[in-house]
Amino acid sequence: TMVLQNDTGYKPSELKDCAHIIHDLQLNKRQSTLLAVREKYNQHK
């Protein structure tokens, strides 16, 4: 948007790759956390 461009000096197209990388990292973090929780509670005590 124009607000983004005016406030940061970057065009949305210049931030697209960065936004995708951050999104992928966030998705991987969520999946890793859920996997750790599953593994914890699947262990027999």
Backbone as CSV, one residue per row, in Angstrom:
resi,resn,N_x,N_y,N_z,CA_x,CA_y,CA_z,C_x,C_y,C_z
1,THR,0.843,-1.185,0.000,0.000,0.000,0.000,0.881,1.239,0.000
2,MET,0.275,2.341,-0.256,1.021,3.600,-0.266,1.503,3.970,1.134
3,VAL,0.726,3.635,2.158,1.135,3.935,3.535,2.420,3.178,3.859
4,LEU,2.469,1.896,3.527,3.668,1.093,3.753,4.863,1.696,3.025
5,GLN,4.657,2.035,1.793,5.741,2.592,0.996,6.198,3.938,1.551
6,ASN,5.275,4.786,1.937,5.638,6.101,2.470,6.320,5.991,3.827
7,ASP,5.842,5.095,4.685,6.391,4.970,6.038,7.743,4.268,6.072
8,THR,7.959,3.295,5.182,9.195,2.510,5.234,10.174,2.834,4.124
9,GLY,9.671,3.375,3.038,10.527,3.615,1.888,10.655,2.400,0.984
10,TYR,9.997,1.303,1.350,10.024,0.079,0.549,8.703,-0.112,-0.170
11,LYS,8.794,-0.637,-1.375,7.597,-1.029,-2.107,7.163,-2.402,-1.600
12,PRO,5.859,-2.701,-1.612,5.404,-4.034,-1.193,6.113,-5.162,-1.946
13,SER,6.385,-4.962,-3.216,7.061,-6.004,-4.001,8.474,-6.274,-3.486
14,GLU,9.105,-5.269,-2.881,10.450,-5.445,-2.333,10.430,-6.220,-1.018
15,LEU,9.308,-6.243,-0.351,9.190,-6.935,0.934,8.568,-8.322,0.807
16,LYS,8.116,-8.669,-0.382,7.381,-9.917,-0.580,8.206,-11.135,-0.176
17,ASP,9.443,-11.248,-0.644,10.282,-12.404,-0.303,10.529,-12.481,1.195
18,CYS,10.804,-11.348,1.807,11.041,-11.303,3.254,9.799,-11.753,4.018
19,ALA,8.645,-11.290,3.601,7.394,-11.672,4.266,7.147,-13.170,4.141
20,HIS,7.451,-13.740,2.983,7.279,-15.185,2.792,8.228,-15.975,3.696
21,ILE,9.456,-15.525,3.817,10.430,-16.207,4.672,9.986,-16.162,6.130
22,ILE,9.548,-15.008,6.591,9.077,-14.874,7.973,7.855,-15.762,8.203
23,HIS,6.955,-15.802,7.251,5.760,-16.637,7.361,6.144,-18.112,7.460
24,ASP,7.060,-18.558,6.605,7.509,-19.951,6.638,8.171,-20.284,7.969
25,LEU,8.984,-19.381,8.485,9.628,-19.607,9.782,8.590,-19.748,10.887
26,GLN,7.579,-18.916,10.851,6.526,-18.969,11.863,5.748,-20.278,11.776
27,LEU,5.453,-20.730,10.576,4.749,-22.004,10.406,5.593,-23.162,10.920
28,ASN,6.884,-23.146,10.615,7.774,-24.211,11.076,7.890,-24.210,12.587
29,LYS,7.897,-23.041,13.191,7.984,-22.945,14.650,6.741,-23.568,15.282
30,ARG,5.575,-23.266,14.741,4.333,-23.826,15.270,4.332,-25.341,15.160
31,GLN,4.745,-25.853,14.030,4.765,-27.298,13.830,5.760,-27.957,14.770
32,SER,6.915,-27.344,14.974,7.922,-27.905,15.872,7.407,-27.945,17.301
33,THR,6.729,-26.901,17.723,6.181,-26.843,19.070,5.138,-27.926,19.264
34,LEU,4.266,-28.085,18.303,3.233,-29.109,18.418,3.845,-30.499,18.445
35,LEU,4.880,-30.709,17.670,5.549,-32.002,17.655,6.176,-32.281,19.015
36,ALA,6.807,-31.288,19.620,7.422,-31.461,20.934,6.371,-31.798,21.986
37,VAL,5.228,-31.151,21.927,4.145,-31.427,22.880,3.634,-32.845,22.682
38,ARG,3.429,-33.243,21.432,2.966,-34.610,21.152,3.954,-35.643,21.679
39,GLU,5.233,-35.418,21.425,6.253,-36.364,21.881,6.281,-36.440,23.401
40,LYS,6.127,-35.314,24.051,6.154,-35.289,25.516,5.022,-36.133,26.090
41,TYR,3.826,-35.955,25.570,2.672,-36.640,26.142,2.462,-38.051,25.590
42,ASN,3.211,-38.424,24.571,3.144,-39.790,24.057,4.070,-40.732,24.816
43,GLN,4.981,-40.179,25.590,5.921,-41.014,26.339,5.192,-41.738,27.458
44,HIS,5.521,-43.012,27.607,4.933,-43.796,28.693,5.719,-43.525,29.968
45,LYS,4.991,-43.334,31.046,5.660,-43.056,32.327,5.593,-44.256,33.223
